Amino acid sequence: MAAEAQRSEAVRAVETEIAEQRQAAMAELDAARAVALGQLKGDVAQLAVSAASKVVQADLDVAGNQATIDEYVNQAGGNR
């Protein structure tokens, strides 16, 4: 009987240790997930700003090109 009690106590101790390790691992995963999501949000924001910048630059180029075309047309029309 004493051996059975020791065995049961050892099993409980191992189960407790496993549960504690599992809980610690889950906490570590949650922390890593939070860090990864924070980095991902930063990356997405940076990509959005970069894309917006390219759109604005493209709009400026179109406006600049249109101004050049308008100027040329006006000059060509004045030469007739």
N, C-alpha and C positions, 0 to 999 in steps of 0.2 A: 504494500500500500504506500509506503513512504516513497518508493521509486516512482510509482504512478503519480503521486503528488508533485514530485520534483519534475517529472516529465511535463505535467500539465502546466506547472509554473514556467518552465523553460519555453514551452509553446506560446504561452501568453506573453512572455517577455519578447519573443521573436515577433509575434504578431503586432505588439505595441511598437516595436522598433520599425517594422515595415510600414505601419500606418504613419508614424512620424516622418519617415523618409519620403513617403508618398506625398504627404502634406507639404513638406519642404520643397519637393520637386514641383508640385503644382504652383506654389507661391513663386518659385523661380521662373516658371513658364509664364505666369501672369505678368510678372515684372518685365520679362523679355518681350512679351507681346505688346505691352504698353510702350516700351521703348521703340519697338519696330513700327508701331502705328504712328507714334510721334514723328519718327524719321520719314515715314511714308507721307504723312500730311505735309511735312516740310518740302519733300520732293515734289509732291503734286502742286503745291503752291508755287514753287520755283518754276515748274514746267508751265503752269498757267500764265505766270508773269512773262516768261520767255515767249510763249505763243502770242500773247497780247502785244508784246513789243514788236514781234515780227509782223503782225497784222497792221499795227500802227505804221511801221516802217514801210510796208507795202502800200498802205493808203497814201503816205507822204510821197512815195515814188510815183504813184498814179497821178496824184495832184500835181506834182512837179512836171511830169510828162505832159499832162493836159495843158498846163500853163505854157510849156514850150510849143506845143502844137497850136494853141490859140494864138500865141505871139507870131508864129510862122504864118498862120492863115491870115492874120491881120496885116502883116507886112506884105504878103503875097497879094492880098486884095488891094492894098494901096498902090502897088506897082502896075495895076491894070489900067 
